[in-house]
Amino acid sequence: MNRIYTAGFILLLVAATAVSFGKNKSVTKQTTVYDFTMQNIDGEPVDLSRFQGKVALVVNVASKCGFTPQYEGLEKIYEEYKDQGFVVLGFPANNFGGQEPGTNSQIKEFCSLTYGVTFPMFAKISVKGSDKHPLYQYLTSKETNPKFGGEITWNFNKFLIGRDGTILNRFDSKVEPESETIVQSIKKALTSS
């Protein structure tokens, strides 16, 4: 009888280890942002590798935030530099003060009607906390992003990603998309990548 319990315990331990490894593997196997697949705002899967070779500004966005007017600046820099290989990737999140309460379709309608957003928008995700999406686990981890890692502090934090998927810079919510700091970083990334 003890052998049966012992064998059962060993099988349970092996299974638990395999499940644990599988969960961790989903985050650690990614080597760049371009290794993730995300749902776009319409719920369709988008392999981020389709943006490889471009410089990307990854931004967690919200529709009812004091920084929401930054959508206008994000759209302007997207329009200004998209033909040179630049893209803005918007990720709605409701992690701060409930400032993104809408559904994906409501967010899409708000962004297009209010700010004329044409850059790629994605389905609402969590960027902080126990349900943080693996993409943001990757972006904020000091292990995978030692230079620019750290928790998302508020809506409209921005990560500049190089053509090869390297995280080149990070900008706080207060740094406007059209600021000299961001524009110069984009220009540098476009010419040096």
C-alpha positions in Angstrom: 0.0 0.0 0.0 2.9 2.4 0.8 4.4 1.7 -2.6 1.2 2.9 -4.3 1.1 6.1 -2.2 4.8 6.6 -2.8 4.4 6.1 -6.6 1.3 8.3 -6.6 3.2 11.0 -4.7 6.1 10.9 -7.2 3.8 11.1 -10.2 2.1 14.1 -8.6 5.4 15.8 -7.9 6.6 15.2 -11.5 3.3 16.5 -12.9 3.4 19.6 -10.6 7.0 20.3 -11.7 6.0 20.0 -15.4 3.1 22.4 -15.0 5.3 24.9 -13.1 8.0 24.6 -15.8 5.4 25.2 -18.5 4.1 28.3 -16.8 7.5 29.8 -16.4 8.6 28.8 -19.9 5.9 31.0 -21.5 7.7 34.1 -20.2 11.3 33.2 -20.2 11.4 31.6 -23.7 10.8 35.0 -25.2 14.1 36.8 -26.2 12.5 40.0 -27.6 9.2 41.7 -27.8 8.8 40.3 -31.3 8.5 36.8 -29.9 5.0 37.5 -28.5 1.6 37.0 -30.1 -1.1 39.4 -28.9 -4.8 40.0 -29.7 -5.5 43.1 -31.6 -8.3 45.4 -30.6 -10.7 43.4 -32.8 -9.7 40.1 -31.0 -7.6 38.7 -33.8 -4.1 37.2 -33.0 -1.2 39.3 -34.1 2.3 37.9 -34.1 4.5 40.8 -33.0 7.3 39.5 -35.3 5.4 41.2 -38.1 6.9 44.5 -36.6 10.4 43.1 -36.5 12.7 45.4 -38.5 10.8 48.4 -37.4 11.4 50.7 -34.4 8.4 50.4 -32.1 7.1 52.6 -29.2 5.1 50.3 -26.9 2.6 52.2 -24.7 0.1 51.2 -22.1 -2.9 53.5 -22.8 -6.2 54.5 -21.1 -9.2 56.5 -22.3 -10.1 58.4 -19.1 -6.7 59.5 -17.8 -5.1 63.0 -17.5 -2.5 61.7 -20.0 -5.1 60.5 -22.5 -4.5 63.6 -24.8 -1.1 61.9 -25.5 -3.0 59.8 -28.1 -2.8 62.9 -30.3 1.0 63.1 -30.0 1.4 59.3 -30.4 -0.6 59.5 -33.7 1.4 62.5 -34.9 4.8 60.8 -34.4 3.4 57.6 -35.9 2.3 59.5 -39.0 5.6 61.4 -39.1 7.9 58.4 -39.0 5.9 55.4 -40.1 7.3 55.5 -43.6 10.8 55.3 -42.1 10.1 52.1 -40.3 8.5 53.3 -37.0 5.3 52.0 -35.4 3.4 52.8 -32.2 1.8 49.8 -30.4 -1.0 50.7 -28.0 -2.0 48.4 -25.2 -5.1 49.5 -23.2 -5.0 48.7 -19.5 -7.3 49.3 -16.6 -4.7 49.0 -13.9 -4.6 52.6 -12.7 -7.7 54.2 -11.1 -10.1 52.3 -13.4 -9.2 54.7 -16.2 -9.8 52.2 -19.0 -13.2 50.7 -18.1 -14.5 50.2 -21.7 -14.7 47.2 -23.8 -12.3 46.7 -26.7 -14.9 48.0 -29.2 -15.6 51.0 -27.0 -11.9 51.8 -26.7 -11.4 51.4 -30.5 -14.4 53.8 -31.2 -13.1 56.3 -28.7 -9.6 56.3 -30.1 -10.6 56.6 -33.7 -13.4 59.2 -33.2 -11.6 61.4 -30.6 -8.0 61.2 -31.7 -8.0 59.7 -35.2 -5.8 56.8 -34.0 -4.5 54.7 -36.9 -1.6 53.0 -35.2 -2.0 49.4 -34.1 -4.2 49.0 -31.0 -4.4 45.8 -29.0 -7.0 44.1 -26.8 -7.1 45.4 -23.2 -4.5 43.6 -20.9 -3.1 44.0 -17.4 0.3 45.7 -17.2 0.7 45.4 -13.4 -0.2 43.0 -10.6 -0.7 39.3 -10.3 -2.5 39.1 -13.7 0.2 41.1 -15.5 0.4 40.0 -19.2 3.6 38.0 -20.1 4.5 40.8 -22.6 4.6 43.3 -19.7 6.3 40.7 -17.4 9.0 40.7 -20.1 9.2 44.5 -20.4 9.3 45.2 -16.7 11.4 42.3 -15.4 14.9 43.3 -14.2 16.0 39.8 -15.4 14.9 40.3 -19.1 15.2 44.1 -19.1 17.9 45.0 -16.6 18.5 48.5 -17.8 14.8 49.7 -18.1 12.9 47.1 -16.0 10.7 48.1 -13.1 6.9 48.3 -12.5 4.7 50.3 -14.8 4.0 53.5 -12.8 0.9 54.8 -14.5 -0.9 55.0 -17.9 1.2 56.0 -20.9 4.6 54.6 -19.8 6.5 54.1 -23.1 9.2 51.6 -24.2 11.2 52.2 -27.3 12.1 49.0 -29.1 14.8 48.7 -31.7 14.5 47.0 -35.0 16.0 43.8 -33.6 13.7 43.8 -30.6 16.2 45.3 -28.1 14.7 47.6 -25.5 16.4 50.9 -26.2 14.8 53.3 -23.8 11.9 53.8 -21.4 9.9 57.0 -20.9 7.7 58.0 -18.0 4.0 59.0 -18.5 4.9 62.7 -18.1 7.2 62.6 -21.1 5.1 63.7 -24.1 5.3 61.6 -27.3 6.4 64.7 -29.3 9.0 65.7 -26.8 12.5 66.3 -28.0 13.7 63.4 -25.8 11.4 60.8 -27.5 11.7 62.2 -31.0 15.5 62.2 -30.8 15.5 58.7 -29.5 13.2 57.6 -32.3 15.4 59.3 -35.0 18.6 57.7 -33.5 17.0 54.3 -33.5 15.8 54.7 -37.1 19.2 55.7 -38.4 21.4 53.3 -36.3 19.3 50.2 -36.6 
